[in-house]
Amino acid sequence: MQSVASEAGLSVHHFERIFKRQMGMAPMKYLQSVRIFQSQRLLTGSDLRVKEVAQEVGFADSLHFSRVFRNAIGISPQQYRKSAERHAQS
C-alpha cells in the first residue's frame, strides 16, 4: 500500500481514507474483491487448476485463496466450478 500511496503523493493513511470514501471499501478489501471476481471468471472459463487460478489472481498460497474464496462466495473454488458446469449443462 505504501508504494501506491507514494505514487499518489499521499500518506498511506490519507490514501486509504480517500480510497474508502470514493470506493466504499478499504483498498485491500477492494483488491480482494477484484481478485475473487477474476478467479470466478477463470474457474468457469478455463481449465486451470485451482492452484494456478490462485497464482494467476495474485495469491501465493492456494489454501489461503480457497479460504478467502469460501468466505467471499460461500463455497469452495472446486464447488463453484462444479456448480457453474452444472448450470451450463442445463
C-alpha positions in Angstrom: 0.0 0.0 0.0 3.0 2.3 0.7 4.1 2.3 -2.9 0.6 3.2 -4.2 0.2 6.0 -1.7 3.7 7.3 -2.5 2.8 7.3 -6.3 -0.2 9.4 -5.5 1.8 11.7 -3.3 -0.1 10.8 -0.2 0.5 9.2 3.2 -0.8 5.6 3.5 -3.5 6.8 6.0 -4.7 9.6 3.8 -4.7 7.4 0.7 -6.8 4.7 2.5 -9.2 7.3 3.8 -9.8 8.9 0.3 -10.0 5.5 -1.4 -12.6 4.2 1.1 -14.7 7.4 0.7 -14.6 7.0 -3.1 -14.9 3.3 -3.4 -16.9 2.4 -0.3 -14.4 -0.1 1.0 -10.7 -0.2 2.1 -8.1 -0.7 -0.7 -7.2 -4.2 0.4 -10.8 -5.2 0.5 -11.3 -3.8 -2.9 -8.2 -5.7 -4.2 -9.5 -8.9 -2.7 -12.9 -8.4 -4.4 -11.3 -7.9 -7.8 -9.2 -11.0 -7.3 -12.2 -13.1 -6.3 -14.2 -11.8 -9.3 -11.3 -12.6 -11.7 -10.9 -16.0 -10.1 -14.6 -16.7 -10.7 -14.1 -16.0 -14.4 -11.0 -18.2 -14.6 -12.7 -21.1 -12.7 -15.6 -21.1 -15.2 -13.8 -20.1 -18.4 -10.5 -22.1 -18.2 -9.2 -25.4 -17.3 -6.6 -24.0 -14.9 -6.2 -25.9 -11.7 -7.3 -24.1 -8.5 -3.6 -23.6 -7.6 -3.0 -22.0 -10.9 -6.0 -19.8 -10.6 -4.8 -18.7 -7.2 -1.4 -17.7 -8.6 -2.9 -16.0 -11.6 -5.0 -13.6 -9.5 -2.2 -12.9 -7.0 -2.4 -15.4 -4.2 0.9 -17.1 -3.3 -0.8 -19.8 -1.3 -3.7 -21.8 -2.8 -5.0 -22.8 0.7 -5.3 -19.1 1.6 -7.0 -18.4 -1.7 -9.5 -21.2 -1.0 -10.3 -19.8 2.4 -10.8 -16.3 1.1 -12.9 -17.5 -1.8 -15.1 -19.6 0.5 -15.6 -16.6 2.8 -16.5 -14.4 -0.1 -18.6 -16.7 -2.1 -19.9 -19.3 0.4 -18.5 -22.4 -1.3 -15.0 -23.6 -2.3 -13.5 -22.9 -5.6 -13.9 -26.5 -6.7 -17.6 -26.4 -5.7 -18.0 -23.2 -7.6 -16.6 -24.7 -10.7 -18.8 -27.8 -10.5 -21.8 -25.7 -9.9 -21.1 -23.5 -12.9 -20.6 -26.6 -15.0 -23.9 -28.0 -13.9 -25.7 -24.7 -14.7 -24.1 -24.5 -18.1 -25.3 -28.0 -19.0 -28.9 -27.3 -18.1 
